[in-house]
């Protein structure tokens, strides 16, 4: 988002600099061709300066307004995308754990995951992926997770997760690596 803001600012500044340079070059040449009297030229240069301030103000207004509208459209699209994501997460009939592929930390989970583990979603988020499995299977499950990250997808059965009281719950895992 910061990069997008920087690009927007650079676009507006570049447009302004181009406009200013062209104004100075063209308007000076036109006045020099049309006016020979130095006093009259000085007066017209002052008017030309005020015209530049007015024209550049309008230019900046429309450029900034355009950038704000583009940002508002992008934010609306992002909001719609987030709503779709949340709807898919909350209406799924399966437990979903969204895990950071680099760290193995669970960054999101749905209500079915909460029901499966017997923990609130808030408690699941921030856990290591290996923590949801029984201790004796943690190393094996970590290896399965690493294989899924390496290959991009995985379907594995014969795996257990641990419920709140440590009860082993057999599950089948289907995973895909995606960029969010």
C-alpha positions as CSV (number, residue, x, y, z in Angstrom):
1,X,0.0,0.0,0.0
2,X,2.8,2.4,0.8
3,X,4.4,1.6,-2.5
4,X,1.2,2.4,-4.3
5,X,1.0,5.8,-2.5
6,X,4.6,6.5,-3.5
7,X,3.8,5.7,-7.1
8,X,0.7,7.9,-7.0
9,X,2.8,10.8,-5.6
10,X,5.5,10.3,-8.2
11,X,2.9,10.3,-11.0
12,X,1.4,13.6,-9.8
13,X,4.8,15.2,-9.3
14,X,6.1,14.0,-12.7
15,X,3.0,15.4,-14.4
16,X,3.4,18.7,-12.6
17,X,7.1,19.0,-13.5
18,X,6.4,18.3,-17.1
19,X,3.5,20.8,-17.2
20,X,5.7,23.5,-15.5
21,X,8.7,23.0,-17.8
22,X,6.5,23.1,-20.9
23,X,4.6,26.2,-19.7
24,X,7.8,28.1,-19.0
25,X,9.5,27.1,-22.3
26,X,6.5,27.7,-24.6
27,X,5.0,30.8,-22.9
28,X,8.3,32.6,-22.7
29,X,9.0,32.0,-26.4
30,X,5.5,33.0,-27.4
31,X,5.7,36.3,-25.4
32,X,9.1,37.1,-26.8
33,X,7.8,36.7,-30.4
34,X,4.7,38.8,-29.8
35,X,5.9,41.6,-27.6
36,X,9.0,43.9,-28.2
37,X,8.3,46.5,-25.5
38,X,10.3,45.5,-22.3
39,X,7.8,47.2,-20.0
40,X,4.8,45.5,-21.6
41,X,6.7,42.2,-21.6
42,X,7.3,42.5,-17.8
43,X,3.6,43.2,-17.2
44,X,2.6,40.2,-19.4
45,X,5.1,38.0,-17.6
46,X,3.3,38.8,-14.3
47,X,0.0,37.8,-15.8
48,X,1.6,34.7,-17.2
49,X,2.8,33.8,-13.7
50,X,-0.7,34.2,-12.3
51,X,-2.1,32.1,-15.1
52,X,0.5,29.5,-14.3
53,X,-0.5,29.4,-10.7
54,X,-4.2,29.0,-11.6
55,X,-3.6,26.4,-14.4
56,X,-1.2,24.4,-12.2
57,X,-3.6,24.5,-9.3
58,X,-6.3,23.1,-11.6
59,X,-3.9,20.5,-12.9
60,X,-3.0,19.4,-9.4
61,X,-6.6,19.3,-8.3
62,X,-7.6,17.0,-11.2
63,X,-4.5,14.8,-10.9
64,X,-4.9,14.3,-7.1
65,X,-8.7,13.7,-7.5
66,X,-7.9,11.0,-10.1
67,X,-5.4,9.3,-7.8
68,X,-7.9,9.4,-4.8
69,X,-10.6,7.9,-7.0
70,X,-8.3,5.1,-8.2
71,X,-7.3,4.4,-4.6
72,X,-11.0,4.4,-3.5
73,X,-11.8,1.9,-6.3
74,X,-8.8,-0.3,-5.2
75,X,-10.0,-0.2,-1.6
76,X,-13.5,-1.2,-2.6
77,X,-12.2,-4.1,-4.7
78,X,-10.0,-5.2,-1.7
79,X,-13.0,-5.0,0.6
80,X,-15.1,-7.1,-1.7
81,X,-12.3,-9.6,-2.0
82,X,-11.9,-9.7,1.8
83,X,-15.7,-10.3,2.2
84,X,-15.6,-13.2,-0.3
85,X,-12.6,-14.7,1.6
86,X,-14.3,-14.4,4.9
87,X,-17.6,-15.9,3.5
88,X,-15.7,-18.8,2.0
89,X,-13.9,-19.4,5.3
90,X,-17.0,-19.2,7.5
91,X,-19.3,-21.2,5.3
92,X,-16.9,-24.1,4.6
93,X,-17.9,-27.5,6.0
94,X,-14.3,-28.4,6.6
95,X,-11.8,-27.0,9.1
96,X,-9.5,-24.5,7.4
97,X,-6.2,-23.5,8.8
98,X,-4.3,-20.8,6.9
99,X,-0.6,-21.2,7.7
100,X,2.4,-19.0,6.9
101,X,4.5,-21.3,4.7
102,X,7.8,-19.7,5.9
103,X,7.2,-19.9,9.6
104,X,4.6,-22.6,10.0
105,X,2.5,-20.1,12.1
106,X,-1.3,-20.3,11.8
107,X,-2.5,-16.9,10.6
108,X,-6.2,-17.6,10.2
109,X,-8.7,-20.4,10.9
110,X,-12.4,-20.9,10.5
111,X,-15.2,-21.9,13.0
112,X,-15.0,-25.5,11.9
113,X,-11.3,-25.5,12.9
114,X,-12.4,-24.1,16.3
115,X,-15.0,-26.9,16.7
116,X,-12.5,-29.5,15.7
117,X,-9.8,-28.5,18.2
118,X,-12.2,-27.2,20.9
119,X,-10.4,-23.9,21.0
120,X,-11.5,-20.4,20.1
121,X,-10.2,-19.1,16.7
122,X,-8.3,-16.4,18.6
123,X,-6.3,-19.1,20.4
124,X,-5.6,-21.0,17.3
125,X,-4.2,-18.0,15.4
126,X,-0.6,-17.6,16.3
127,X,0.0,-21.3,17.1
128,X,2.6,-23.2,15.3
129,X,1.2,-25.7,12.8
130,X,3.0,-28.5,14.7
131,X,1.1,-27.6,17.9
132,X,-2.2,-28.8,16.6
133,X,-0.9,-32.4,16.3
134,X,-0.1,-34.8,19.1
135,X,3.4,-34.5,20.4
136,X,4.5,-37.9,19.3
137,X,3.4,-37.0,15.7
138,X,4.7,-33.4,15.6
139,X,8.0,-34.2,13.8
140,X,6.2,-36.4,11.2
141,X,3.5,-33.7,10.7
142,X,6.2,-31.0,10.4
143,X,7.8,-33.1,7.6
144,X,4.4,-33.4,5.8
145,X,3.9,-29.6,6.1
146,X,7.4,-29.0,4.7
147,X,6.7,-31.3,1.8
148,X,3.4,-29.5,1.1
149,X,5.3,-26.2,1.0
150,X,8.0,-27.6,-1.3
151,X,5.6,-29.3,-3.7
152,X,2.8,-26.7,-3.6
153,X,0.0,-29.2,-2.7
154,X,-0.5,-32.3,-0.7
155,X,-3.3,-34.8,0.2
156,X,-2.5,-36.8,3.3
157,X,-4.5,-39.2,5.4
158,X,-3.6,-41.1,8.6
159,X,-2.9,-37.9,10.5
160,X,-4.2,-36.8,13.8
161,X,-4.8,-33.4,15.5
162,X,-5.1,-32.9,19.2
163,X,-8.3,-31.7,20.7
164,X,-8.5,-29.5,23.7
165,X,-8.1,-32.3,26.2
166,X,-5.4,-34.0,24.2
167,X,-7.8,-36.4,22.5
168,X,-6.4,-37.6,19.1
169,X,-8.8,-36.8,16.3
170,X,-8.0,-38.5,12.9
171,X,-8.2,-36.1,10.0
172,X,-7.4,-36.0,6.3
173,X,-5.3,-33.0,5.2
174,X,-5.6,-31.4,1.8
175,X,-3.3,-28.5,1.4
176,X,-2.4,-26.0,-1.3
177,X,0.3,-23.3,-1.2
178,X,-1.1,-19.9,-2.4
179,X,0.0,-16.3,-2.1
180,X,-2.4,-14.1,0.0
